[in-house]
Amino acid sequence: MVLFSALVAASALVVLAVALQTHRLSTRLLAVLAALVAIDATLRLVIVIGLLGFSPIFFLIIAGGFVMGPSFGFASGALTLLLSAVLTAGLGPWLPYQMLGAGWVGMGAGYLGRVTRRSSSPWAIALLCLYGGAAGFVYGLLLDLWEWPLLVAAGSSPLSWVPGAGAAALLRRFGGFYLATSLAYDTFRAAGNLVLIGVLGPAVIRALDRFRRRFLLDWTEPVAAPEAAPAKMPADVRTPA
């Protein structure tokens, strides 16, 4: 578990390093990332409807990725879950999968931001709300995929994983497992994401976009000034003998 978590965290740092080298990220925006990760990790301590599956941490992950791009979003999601697990003593075999899931949520928001040009218009916010709702369900599905074979002994119930079963049988069993154990939690997570993005999204996205435009440096090759054309002598000027 520790090695897997370290690999996910290292992947996030490698993504940031590549973004720095390709000038898609500046060192000042790294400070913004660190601040967002610290703030977002502490939000996990705030239990709003925590027992029902909703956590406010996904709001900043989605908003940050939407404005700053896929690399920023992946790093924000993975590192936020890592730091929040340390703060809440939530270290366990589930952590690397949570980090990957949250990282993919932030990365997907980054690609959506590219498509919409990081707009805070009503239609872009509506798309982001739909994405946040869908991400709430997809995140839960991804986490269920790794724990499903472990939580229920193979063949012990109609919902358990059975080695060698066909794809249709496994899909039916997993669907039953998801409906019985996770659908209610994921519904509250999706609804919470949708509400937070709809209410706070426009203001937060505009603020983050100001940071991005102020701190992101676009490096371009200097354009050489065109050489002046040599002056032509008038045709009627004759060279003296």
C-alpha positions as CSV (number, residue, x, y, z in Angstrom):
1,M,0.0,0.0,0.0
2,V,2.8,2.4,1.0
3,L,4.7,1.7,-2.2
4,F,1.6,2.0,-4.4
5,S,0.7,5.4,-2.8
6,A,4.3,6.6,-3.2
7,L,4.1,5.6,-6.9
8,V,0.9,7.6,-7.4
9,A,2.3,10.6,-5.6
10,A,5.5,10.3,-7.7
11,S,3.5,10.2,-10.9
12,A,1.7,13.4,-9.8
13,L,5.1,15.1,-9.3
14,V,6.4,13.8,-12.6
15,V,3.3,15.3,-14.3
16,L,4.1,18.6,-12.6
17,A,7.7,18.5,-13.7
18,V,6.7,17.9,-17.3
19,A,4.3,20.8,-17.1
20,L,7.0,23.1,-15.8
21,Q,9.5,22.0,-18.5
22,T,7.0,22.6,-21.3
23,H,6.0,26.0,-19.7
24,R,2.4,24.9,-19.1
25,L,2.9,25.7,-15.5
26,S,4.9,28.3,-13.6
27,T,6.6,28.1,-10.2
28,R,4.1,30.6,-8.8
29,L,1.2,28.4,-9.9
30,L,2.9,25.6,-7.9
31,A,2.4,27.7,-4.8
32,V,-1.3,28.1,-5.8
33,L,-1.5,24.3,-6.1
34,A,0.1,23.8,-2.6
35,A,-2.4,26.3,-1.1
36,L,-5.4,24.5,-2.8
37,V,-4.2,21.1,-1.6
38,A,-3.7,22.3,1.9
39,I,-7.2,24.0,2.0
40,D,-8.9,21.1,0.3
41,A,-7.4,18.5,2.6
42,T,-8.7,20.3,5.7
43,L,-12.2,20.3,4.1
44,R,-12.2,16.6,4.7
45,L,-12.3,17.4,8.4
46,V,-15.6,19.2,7.8
47,I,-18.3,16.6,8.0
48,V,-21.3,18.0,6.1
49,I,-23.1,14.8,5.1
50,G,-20.0,12.7,5.5
51,L,-21.8,9.7,6.8
52,L,-23.9,9.6,3.6
53,G,-20.9,9.8,1.2
54,F,-20.7,13.6,0.4
55,S,-17.3,15.3,0.8
56,P,-16.6,18.9,-0.3
57,I,-13.1,18.1,-1.3
58,F,-14.0,17.3,-4.9
59,F,-15.2,20.9,-5.5
60,L,-11.8,22.5,-5.5
61,I,-10.2,19.5,-7.3
62,I,-12.7,20.0,-10.2
63,A,-12.6,23.8,-10.2
64,G,-8.7,23.8,-10.1
65,G,-8.4,21.3,-12.9
66,F,-11.0,23.1,-15.0
67,V,-9.1,26.3,-14.8
68,M,-5.5,25.2,-14.6
69,G,-5.5,22.1,-16.9
70,P,-5.3,18.3,-16.7
71,S,-1.8,18.1,-15.2
72,F,-2.8,20.5,-12.4
73,G,-6.0,18.6,-11.9
74,F,-4.4,15.2,-11.6
75,A,-1.8,16.4,-9.2
76,S,-4.4,18.3,-7.1
77,G,-6.6,15.3,-6.8
78,A,-3.9,12.8,-5.9
79,L,-2.0,15.0,-3.5
80,T,-5.2,16.2,-1.8
81,L,-6.3,12.7,-1.0
82,L,-2.8,11.8,0.3
83,L,-2.6,14.8,2.6
84,S,-6.2,14.4,3.8
85,A,-5.5,10.8,4.6
86,V,-2.5,11.8,6.8
87,L,-4.6,14.5,8.5
88,T,-7.5,12.1,9.2
89,A,-5.5,9.0,9.9
90,G,-7.2,7.5,6.8
91,L,-4.1,5.5,5.7
92,G,-5.0,2.1,4.4
93,P,-5.0,-0.2,1.3
94,W,-7.8,2.0,-0.2
95,L,-5.6,5.1,-0.3
96,P,-3.8,4.6,-3.6
97,Y,-7.0,3.9,-5.4
98,Q,-8.6,7.0,-3.9
99,M,-5.6,9.0,-5.0
100,L,-5.9,7.7,-8.6
101,G,-9.7,8.2,-8.7
102,A,-9.5,11.8,-7.4
103,G,-6.6,12.5,-9.8
104,W,-8.6,11.3,-12.8
105,V,-11.5,13.4,-11.7
106,G,-9.3,16.5,-11.6
107,M,-7.7,15.5,-15.0
108,G,-11.1,15.1,-16.6
109,A,-12.2,18.5,-15.4
110,G,-9.0,19.9,-17.0
111,Y,-9.9,18.5,-20.4
112,L,-13.4,19.9,-20.0
113,G,-11.9,23.3,-19.3
114,R,-9.9,23.1,-22.5
115,V,-13.0,22.4,-24.5
116,T,-14.9,25.3,-22.9
117,R,-11.9,27.6,-22.9
118,R,-12.2,27.9,-19.0
119,S,-15.4,29.9,-19.4
120,S,-17.5,30.9,-16.4
121,S,-20.6,31.4,-18.6
122,P,-23.8,29.7,-17.5
123,W,-23.6,27.0,-20.1
124,A,-20.0,26.1,-19.1
125,I,-21.0,26.0,-15.5
126,A,-23.9,23.8,-16.4
127,L,-21.6,21.4,-18.2
128,L,-19.2,21.4,-15.2
129,C,-22.2,20.7,-12.9
130,L,-23.1,17.7,-15.0
131,Y,-19.4,16.6,-14.9
132,G,-19.3,16.9,-11.2
133,G,-22.4,14.9,-10.8
134,A,-21.1,12.2,-13.1
135,A,-17.7,12.2,-11.4
136,G,-19.4,11.5,-8.1
137,F,-20.8,8.2,-9.4
138,V,-17.7,7.2,-11.5
139,Y,-15.4,7.8,-8.5
140,G,-17.6,5.4,-6.4
141,L,-17.6,2.8,-9.2
142,L,-13.8,2.9,-9.5
143,L,-13.3,2.3,-5.8
144,D,-15.9,-0.5,-5.7
145,L,-14.0,-2.3,-8.5
146,W,-11.0,-2.9,-6.3
147,E,-12.8,-3.7,-3.1
148,W,-15.6,-5.9,-4.5
149,P,-13.5,-9.1,-4.7
150,L,-12.1,-8.5,-1.2
151,L,-15.2,-7.5,0.8
152,V,-17.4,-10.5,-0.1
153,A,-15.8,-14.0,-0.2
154,A,-15.9,-15.6,-3.6
155,G,-19.1,-17.5,-4.2
156,S,-20.5,-16.8,-0.7
157,S,-23.4,-14.7,-2.0
158,P,-25.2,-13.8,-5.2
159,L,-23.3,-10.5,-5.1
160,S,-19.8,-11.8,-4.7
161,W,-17.0,-12.1,-7.3
162,V,-16.7,-15.6,-8.8
163,P,-13.4,-16.6,-10.5
164,G,-14.0,-17.9,-14.0
165,A,-17.5,-16.5,-14.4
166,G,-18.5,-14.9,-17.6
167,A,-18.6,-11.2,-18.3
168,A,-22.4,-11.1,-18.1
169,A,-22.6,-12.9,-14.8
170,L,-19.8,-10.7,-13.3
171,L,-21.5,-7.6,-14.5
172,R,-24.8,-8.7,-12.9
173,R,-23.2,-9.5,-9.6
174,F,-21.2,-6.3,-9.5
175,G,-24.3,-4.3,-10.4
176,G,-26.1,-5.9,-7.4
177,F,-23.2,-5.2,-5.1
178,Y,-23.0,-1.6,-6.2
179,L,-26.8,-1.0,-5.8
180,A,-26.7,-2.6,-2.4
181,T,-23.6,-0.9,-0.9
182,S,-22.7,2.3,-2.8
183,L,-25.5,3.8,-4.8
184,A,-26.9,5.9,-2.0
185,Y,-23.5,7.2,-0.9
186,D,-22.5,8.1,-4.5
187,T,-25.9,9.8,-5.1
188,F,-25.2,12.2,-2.2
189,R,-21.6,12.8,-3.4
190,A,-22.8,13.6,-6.9
191,A,-25.6,15.9,-5.6
192,G,-23.1,17.7,-3.4
193,N,-20.7,18.2,-6.2
194,L,-23.4,19.5,-8.4
195,V,-24.8,22.0,-5.8
196,L,-21.3,23.3,-4.8
197,I,-20.3,23.9,-8.4
198,G,-23.6,25.6,-9.3
199,V,-23.4,27.9,-6.3
200,L,-19.7,28.6,-5.8
201,G,-18.3,27.6,-9.2
202,P,-18.6,30.9,-11.1
203,A,-16.8,33.0,-8.5
204,V,-14.1,30.4,-7.7
205,I,-13.4,29.8,-11.4
206,R,-13.1,33.5,-12.1
207,A,-10.7,34.0,-9.2
208,L,-8.5,31.0,-10.2
209,D,-8.5,32.2,-13.8
210,R,-7.1,35.6,-12.6
211,F,-4.3,33.7,-10.8
212,R,-3.6,31.6,-13.9
213,R,-3.4,34.6,-16.3
214,R,-1.2,36.5,-13.8
215,F,1.2,33.8,-12.9
216,L,1.4,31.7,-16.1
217,L,4.3,32.8,-18.4
218,D,4.0,32.0,-22.1
219,W,7.5,31.6,-23.4
220,T,7.8,32.4,-27.1
221,E,10.8,32.7,-29.4
222,P,11.8,36.3,-30.1
223,V,10.9,37.4,-33.6
224,A,13.7,38.9,-35.6
225,A,13.0,42.3,-37.0
226,P,12.9,42.3,-40.8
227,E,16.0,43.6,-42.5
228,A,15.7,47.0,-44.2
229,A,15.8,46.7,-48.0
230,P,18.8,48.4,-49.6
231,A,18.1,51.8,-51.1
232,K,17.9,51.9,-54.8
233,M,19.6,54.6,-56.9
234,P,17.4,56.7,-59.1
235,A,17.5,55.5,-62.7
236,D,18.5,58.9,-64.1
237,V,21.6,59.2,-61.9
238,R,24.7,58.6,-64.0
239,T,28.1,57.7,-62.8
240,P,30.6,60.5,-63.7
241,A,33.3,59.6,-66.2
